[in-house]
Amino acid sequence: MANWNALYPLGALGIGFANTLFNQWIVYFHTAPGTATGPQTGALIGTVLMLNFVFQGLFNPVLGYVGDRIRHPWGRRRIFLLLGSLPLALAFLGTWFFKSLALSLLFICSYGLLFVFVVQPYVALLPSIAPTQAARVRYSLAGGICSLIATGLALVMGPILLDRGSFTSFGILGAAGIALTMFLPALMMRENPSEGPVIRASGSNFFKQLHQLWQNRALRAFVLGNGCVVCVIIALTLVSPFISEALLAKERTYTGTLNLCTLGGIVIAILMVAIKGKNLSFLKLLRNLLIGNGSLILGLLWASSWVTVPLFAWWLAFVSIGTLLLVAMMSPTLVLSELSDRDGQSREGLIFGLNGLVINLGNAFAAQIITLLLTQGHTLENPLGVQWVLGFAGTAALLAAGILTPAIRHLKAPAEQLSVETQS
């Protein structure tokens, strides 16, 4: 009998491709240099993204709490994928299809809501279909390879599609990717709704259970650190199209060269994970990469204010960013799955939802800060805003490394100790 659950990692293809295009180009879409838009447009986009991320964050744990209690023939998580994937694809298409700012903002909000509706149950599905750590690493690595392909295609094709076509092509390709890699595999995968015990956490109240989980020091440290990691990634993703023109005095298409360097870093990370496998400490690796990236970005920023930094140094920085990107993408599902096992109360949806709450609040903060900083200048004549964003990214990376350090120590504790911490 075919193991259709092995199709699970394919979801990272469509989601990764679409979301990379969205994160990297949505601000540029409305505020590209030379367009007839003022600083107020960038501020408006930033405000909408901030509110969108806040709502996503609040929706995440609620959706996880509901999913933990669903008993349906389609499964607790799979039902969300089947109902939400096609509307998500249509919302992504509409984001780029209409030139009207009002309509575009409406579709941005719709995309954000549906993104949580689909992706949160998708990541929370992993503990059910991959019960062992070895299987989870294998699926996560396969998902990482899919994300490598998707992110690489988006990073390289984005500037080319924009130079030869229009933003409409972003919407068409992204929507098709979501439908083909998320909806169709969900039709064939199977999730047994009776798997795992019925929740018997002390107290069935949503807020009480959320508070119980927050008392887990390992979980709390990880989700807070992961929120800072997301701020770093969002900042670097949003600012990269402006670096070519504002800091390097290159054409917009040079962003594709920098993205190729990022792709090289992702390949390095894939090889590292493939070689070391389940013996790799993802949290330690993530912390070390954050320290390295933060130091490198701040060093480049400081050096560029005194001398002309060679392009090779920027290439190296983007290779390092690519390595961080993949490790940061794989770590949450593996760490949160382990914490779900230790919790032992079949509420992985709420655990993943709590993580989603924090990272979306981080998204909201980063989107607002970055768009406001970019209004200070994002051109060759006035690159101050771009410099400020890079400073923000470097500082946030070092802060994230500091916050994650206690999580590494707490995760070494026996499972029984963590369970007691959660219930106390």
C-alpha positions as CSV (number, residue, x, y, z in Angstrom):
1,M,0.0,0.0,0.0
2,A,1.4,3.4,-1.0
3,N,2.5,5.7,1.7
4,W,0.8,8.9,0.5
5,N,1.8,10.7,3.7
6,A,5.3,10.8,2.2
7,L,3.8,13.6,0.0
8,Y,3.7,15.9,3.1
9,P,7.0,17.7,2.4
10,L,5.7,18.9,-1.0
11,G,3.5,21.5,0.7
12,A,6.7,23.4,1.4
13,L,7.1,23.9,-2.4
14,G,4.0,25.9,-3.1
15,I,3.9,27.7,0.2
16,G,7.7,28.5,0.1
17,F,7.5,29.8,-3.4
18,A,4.5,32.0,-2.9
19,N,5.5,33.4,0.5
20,T,9.1,34.2,-0.6
21,L,7.7,36.3,-3.4
22,F,5.2,37.9,-1.0
23,N,7.8,38.7,1.7
24,Q,10.4,40.0,-0.7
25,W,8.4,42.0,-3.1
26,I,5.1,43.2,-1.5
27,V,6.6,46.4,-0.2
28,Y,8.5,47.0,-3.4
29,F,5.3,46.4,-5.4
30,H,3.8,49.6,-4.0
31,T,7.0,51.7,-3.3
32,A,9.5,50.9,-6.0
33,P,11.9,53.7,-6.8
34,G,10.6,55.8,-9.6
35,T,6.9,55.1,-9.0
36,A,4.5,57.9,-8.2
37,T,4.1,57.0,-4.6
38,G,4.9,59.0,-1.5
39,P,6.2,58.0,1.9
40,Q,2.6,57.7,3.1
41,T,2.1,54.7,0.8
42,G,4.9,52.8,2.4
43,A,3.6,53.7,5.8
44,L,0.2,52.4,4.8
45,I,1.5,49.1,3.5
46,G,3.5,48.7,6.7
47,T,0.4,49.4,8.9
48,V,-1.7,46.9,6.9
49,L,1.1,44.2,7.2
50,M,1.4,44.9,10.9
51,L,-2.3,44.6,11.6
52,N,-2.4,41.5,9.3
53,F,0.4,39.8,11.3
54,V,-1.3,40.7,14.6
55,F,-4.5,39.1,13.5
56,Q,-2.6,36.1,12.2
57,G,-0.9,35.8,15.6
58,L,-4.1,35.9,17.6
59,F,-5.8,33.5,15.2
60,N,-3.0,30.9,15.4
61,P,-3.5,29.5,19.0
62,V,-7.3,29.7,18.6
63,L,-7.1,27.6,15.4
64,G,-4.7,25.2,17.1
65,Y,-7.1,24.8,20.1
66,V,-10.0,24.1,17.8
67,G,-8.0,21.6,15.7
68,D,-6.9,19.7,18.8
69,R,-10.6,19.0,19.5
70,I,-11.8,18.1,16.0
71,R,-12.7,14.5,15.4
72,H,-13.6,14.2,11.7
73,P,-13.1,11.4,9.1
74,W,-10.8,13.8,7.2
75,G,-8.6,14.2,10.3
76,R,-7.9,17.0,12.7
77,R,-5.5,19.0,10.5
78,R,-6.1,17.7,7.0
79,I,-9.6,19.1,6.9
80,F,-8.1,22.6,7.1
81,L,-5.8,21.9,4.1
82,L,-8.7,20.6,2.0
83,L,-11.0,23.5,2.8
84,G,-8.4,26.4,2.7
85,S,-5.8,25.6,0.0
86,L,-7.7,26.8,-3.1
87,P,-9.1,30.0,-1.4
88,L,-5.5,30.7,-0.3
89,A,-4.3,30.3,-3.9
90,L,-7.0,32.7,-5.2
91,A,-6.1,35.3,-2.5
92,F,-2.5,35.2,-3.5
93,L,-3.4,35.7,-7.1
94,G,-5.6,38.7,-6.3
95,T,-2.8,40.3,-4.3
96,W,-0.8,40.9,-7.5
97,F,-3.5,41.0,-10.1
98,F,-5.2,44.3,-9.2
99,K,-3.4,47.6,-9.5
100,S,-5.8,49.3,-7.2
101,L,-4.2,49.9,-3.8
102,A,-7.5,49.3,-2.0
103,L,-8.1,46.0,-3.7
104,S,-4.5,44.9,-3.2
105,L,-4.7,45.6,0.5
106,L,-8.0,43.6,0.7
107,F,-6.3,40.6,-0.9
108,I,-3.2,41.0,1.4
109,C,-5.5,40.7,4.4
110,S,-7.4,37.7,2.9
111,Y,-4.1,36.0,2.1
112,G,-2.9,36.5,5.7
113,L,-6.0,35.0,7.2
114,L,-6.1,32.0,4.8
115,F,-2.3,31.5,5.2
116,V,-2.8,30.8,8.9
117,F,-5.9,28.7,8.2
118,V,-3.8,26.4,6.0
119,V,-0.2,26.6,7.2
120,Q,-0.8,26.3,11.0
121,P,-2.6,22.9,10.7
122,Y,0.0,21.8,8.1
123,V,3.0,22.2,10.4
124,A,1.0,20.8,13.4
125,L,0.3,17.7,11.2
126,L,3.9,16.5,11.4
127,P,3.8,14.8,14.9
128,S,0.9,12.7,13.7
129,I,2.3,11.5,10.4
130,A,5.9,11.1,11.6
131,P,5.8,9.6,15.2
132,T,9.6,9.1,15.5
133,Q,12.4,11.7,15.6
134,A,14.2,10.0,12.7
135,A,11.1,10.2,10.6
136,R,10.6,13.9,11.5
137,V,14.1,14.7,10.6
138,R,13.7,12.9,7.3
139,Y,10.4,14.7,6.5
140,S,11.8,18.0,7.6
141,L,14.9,17.5,5.5
142,A,12.7,16.6,2.5
143,G,10.6,19.7,3.3
144,G,13.9,21.7,3.5
145,I,14.9,20.4,0.0
146,C,11.4,21.4,-1.3
147,S,11.8,24.8,0.3
148,L,15.3,25.0,-1.2
149,I,13.8,24.5,-4.6
150,A,10.9,26.9,-4.0
151,T,12.9,29.6,-2.3
152,G,15.6,29.4,-4.9
153,L,13.1,29.6,-7.8
154,A,11.4,32.6,-6.2
155,L,14.6,34.4,-5.4
156,V,16.1,33.9,-8.8
157,M,12.9,34.2,-10.9
158,G,11.5,37.2,-9.1
159,P,13.8,39.8,-10.6
160,I,13.7,38.1,-14.0
161,L,9.9,37.9,-14.1
162,L,9.6,41.5,-13.0
163,D,12.1,42.7,-15.6
164,R,10.5,40.8,-18.5
165,G,6.9,40.7,-17.4
166,S,4.9,42.1,-14.5
167,F,3.8,41.4,-11.0
168,T,0.8,39.5,-12.4
169,S,3.1,36.6,-13.2
170,F,4.0,36.4,-9.5
171,G,0.3,35.7,-8.7
172,I,-0.3,33.2,-11.4
173,L,2.8,31.0,-10.6
174,G,2.3,31.3,-6.8
175,A,-1.4,30.4,-6.9
176,A,-0.7,27.4,-9.2
177,G,2.1,26.2,-6.8
178,I,-0.2,26.3,-3.8
179,A,-3.0,24.4,-5.5
180,L,-0.6,21.7,-6.9
181,T,1.5,21.1,-3.9
182,M,-0.9,21.7,-1.0
183,F,-4.4,20.8,-2.1
184,L,-3.7,17.8,-4.3
185,P,-1.4,16.0,-1.8
186,A,-3.9,16.7,1.0
187,L,-6.5,14.8,-1.1
188,M,-4.2,11.7,-1.1
189,M,-2.8,11.9,2.5
190,R,-4.5,10.1,5.3
191,E,-4.7,11.2,8.9
192,N,-6.4,8.9,11.4
193,P,-8.7,11.2,13.5
194,S,-8.5,8.8,16.4
195,E,-4.7,8.9,16.6
196,G,-3.4,10.3,19.9
197,P,-5.3,10.5,23.2
198,V,-8.3,12.7,23.7
199,I,-7.1,15.9,25.4
200,R,-7.2,15.6,29.2
201,A,-5.1,18.6,30.1
202,S,-6.0,20.0,33.5
203,G,-8.7,22.5,32.7
204,S,-10.3,22.7,29.3
205,N,-10.4,26.5,29.2
206,F,-8.5,27.9,26.2
207,F,-6.7,30.7,28.2
208,K,-5.9,28.3,31.1
209,Q,-4.2,25.9,28.8
210,L,-2.4,28.6,27.0
211,H,-1.1,29.9,30.4
212,Q,0.0,26.4,31.3
213,L,2.0,26.0,28.2
214,W,3.6,29.4,28.7
215,Q,5.0,28.2,32.1
216,N,7.1,25.7,30.2
217,R,10.5,27.5,30.3
218,A,11.9,25.6,27.3
219,L,8.8,26.4,25.2
220,R,8.7,30.0,26.3
221,A,12.4,30.6,25.5
222,F,12.1,29.0,22.1
223,V,9.1,30.8,20.9
224,L,10.4,34.2,22.0
225,G,13.7,33.5,20.4
226,N,12.0,32.2,17.2
227,G,10.0,35.5,17.1
228,C,13.2,37.4,17.0
229,V,14.6,35.1,14.3
230,V,11.5,35.9,12.2
231,C,12.2,39.6,12.6
232,V,15.7,39.1,11.3
233,I,14.5,37.1,8.3
234,I,11.6,39.5,7.4
235,A,14.0,42.5,7.7
236,L,16.6,40.9,5.4
237,T,14.0,39.7,2.9
238,L,12.2,43.0,2.6
239,V,15.4,45.1,2.3
240,S,17.3,42.9,-0.2
241,P,15.7,44.4,-3.3
242,F,16.8,47.9,-2.1
243,I,20.4,46.9,-1.3
244,S,21.3,46.5,-5.0
245,E,20.2,50.0,-5.9
246,A,20.8,52.0,-2.7
247,L,24.0,50.5,-1.4
248,L,25.7,48.7,-4.3
249,A,24.8,51.2,-7.1
250,K,23.6,48.2,-9.3
251,E,20.5,47.6,-11.4
252,R,17.5,46.1,-9.8
253,T,18.2,42.8,-11.5
254,Y,21.4,42.5,-9.4
255,T,19.1,41.3,-6.7
256,G,19.1,38.0,-8.5
257,T,22.8,37.7,-8.0
258,L,22.5,38.3,-4.3
259,N,19.6,35.8,-4.2
260,L,21.9,33.2,-5.9
261,C,24.3,33.7,-3.0
262,T,21.5,33.1,-0.6
263,L,20.6,30.0,-2.6
264,G,24.2,28.8,-2.2
265,G,23.9,29.2,1.6
266,I,20.7,27.1,1.6
267,V,22.5,24.3,-0.3
268,I,25.3,24.3,2.3
269,A,22.7,24.0,5.0
270,I,21.0,21.1,3.2
271,L,24.3,19.2,2.9
272,M,25.1,19.8,6.5
273,V,21.7,18.4,7.7
274,A,22.0,15.5,5.2
275,I,25.4,14.5,6.5
276,K,24.8,14.9,10.3
277,G,21.1,14.0,10.2
278,K,19.3,13.4,13.5
279,N,22.6,13.9,15.5
280,L,22.6,17.6,14.6
281,S,21.7,20.0,17.4
282,F,19.5,22.4,15.5
283,L,19.1,24.9,18.3
284,K,22.8,25.2,18.8
285,L,23.4,25.5,15.1
286,L,20.7,28.2,14.9
287,R,22.2,30.2,17.7
288,N,25.7,30.1,16.2
289,L,24.4,31.1,12.8
290,L,22.5,34.0,14.4
291,I,25.7,35.2,16.1
292,G,27.7,34.9,12.9
293,N,25.1,36.6,10.8
294,G,24.4,39.4,13.2
295,S,28.1,40.2,13.6
296,L,28.7,40.0,9.8
297,I,25.8,42.4,9.0
298,L,26.8,44.9,11.6
299,G,30.4,44.7,10.5
300,L,29.5,45.3,6.9
301,L,27.3,48.2,7.9
302,W,30.0,49.8,9.9
303,A,32.7,49.2,7.3
304,S,30.5,50.7,4.5
305,S,30.3,54.0,6.3
306,W,34.1,54.4,6.1
307,V,35.2,52.5,2.9
308,T,33.8,50.9,-0.2
309,V,33.0,47.3,0.8
310,P,34.0,44.8,-2.0
311,L,31.1,42.9,-3.6
312,F,32.7,39.7,-2.4
313,A,31.9,40.6,1.2
314,W,28.2,41.1,0.4
315,W,28.1,37.8,-1.5
316,L,29.5,36.1,1.6
317,A,26.9,37.8,3.8
318,F,24.1,36.5,1.6
319,V,25.5,33.0,1.6
320,S,25.5,33.2,5.4
321,I,21.9,34.5,5.3
322,G,20.9,31.5,3.2
323,T,22.3,29.0,5.7
324,L,20.5,30.7,8.5
325,L,17.3,30.8,6.5
326,L,17.1,27.0,6.0
327,V,18.1,26.1,9.6
328,A,15.6,28.7,11.0
329,M,12.9,27.1,8.8
330,M,13.5,23.5,9.9
331,S,14.1,24.1,13.7
332,P,10.5,25.1,14.8
333,T,8.8,21.9,13.5
334,L,11.5,19.6,15.1
335,V,11.7,21.4,18.4
336,L,8.0,22.0,18.8
337,S,7.3,18.3,17.9
338,E,9.7,17.2,20.6
339,L,8.0,19.5,23.1
340,S,4.6,18.2,22.0
341,D,5.8,14.6,22.8
342,R,7.0,15.7,26.2
343,D,3.8,17.5,26.9
344,G,1.9,14.1,26.4
345,Q,-1.6,15.7,26.2
346,S,-2.3,15.7,22.5
347,R,-2.4,19.5,22.2
348,E,0.3,20.0,19.5
349,G,-2.1,22.4,17.7
350,L,-2.1,24.8,20.7
351,I,1.7,24.4,21.0
352,F,2.3,25.2,17.4
353,G,-0.4,27.9,17.6
354,L,1.5,29.6,20.5
355,N,4.6,29.7,18.4
356,G,2.5,31.2,15.6
357,L,1.2,33.9,17.9
358,V,4.7,35.0,18.9
359,I,6.2,34.9,15.4
360,N,3.3,36.8,13.9
361,L,3.6,39.5,16.5
362,G,7.3,39.6,15.6
363,N,6.2,39.8,11.9
364,A,3.9,42.7,12.7
365,F,6.6,44.6,14.7
366,A,9.2,44.0,12.0
367,A,6.9,45.0,9.1
368,Q,6.0,48.2,10.7
369,I,9.5,49.2,11.8
370,I,11.1,48.2,8.5
371,T,8.6,50.1,6.3
372,L,9.0,53.2,8.6
373,L,12.7,53.0,8.4
374,L,12.7,52.7,4.6
375,T,10.8,56.0,4.4
376,Q,14.0,57.6,5.7
377,G,15.6,56.8,2.3
378,H,16.0,53.8,0.0
379,T,17.8,55.3,-3.0
380,L,21.4,55.7,-4.0
381,E,21.3,59.3,-3.2
382,N,19.8,58.7,0.3
383,P,20.3,55.1,1.5
384,L,19.8,55.9,5.2
385,G,16.6,53.8,5.6
386,V,18.3,50.7,4.1
387,Q,21.2,51.2,6.5
388,W,18.9,51.4,9.4
389,V,17.1,48.2,8.4
390,L,20.3,46.3,8.2
391,G,21.3,47.6,11.6
392,F,17.9,46.4,13.0
393,A,18.5,43.0,11.4
394,G,22.0,42.6,12.8
395,T,20.9,43.6,16.3
396,A,17.8,41.4,16.3
397,A,20.0,38.4,15.3
398,L,22.3,38.9,18.3
399,L,19.3,39.3,20.6
400,A,17.7,36.1,19.2
401,A,20.9,34.2,19.9
402,G,20.8,35.4,23.5
403,I,17.2,34.4,24.1
404,L,17.6,30.9,22.6
405,T,20.6,30.1,24.8
406,P,18.4,29.2,27.8
407,A,16.1,27.1,25.6
408,I,19.1,24.9,24.7
409,R,19.8,24.3,28.4
410,H,16.2,23.6,29.3
411,L,15.7,21.1,26.4
412,K,18.5,18.9,27.9
413,A,16.3,18.3,31.0
414,P,14.5,15.0,31.2
415,A,11.0,14.9,29.7
416,E,9.4,14.3,33.1
417,Q,10.9,17.6,34.4
418,L,9.4,19.5,31.5
419,S,6.0,17.9,32.0
420,V,6.0,19.0,35.7
421,E,6.9,22.5,34.7
422,T,4.0,22.7,32.3
423,Q,1.4,21.5,34.8
424,S,2.7,23.5,37.7
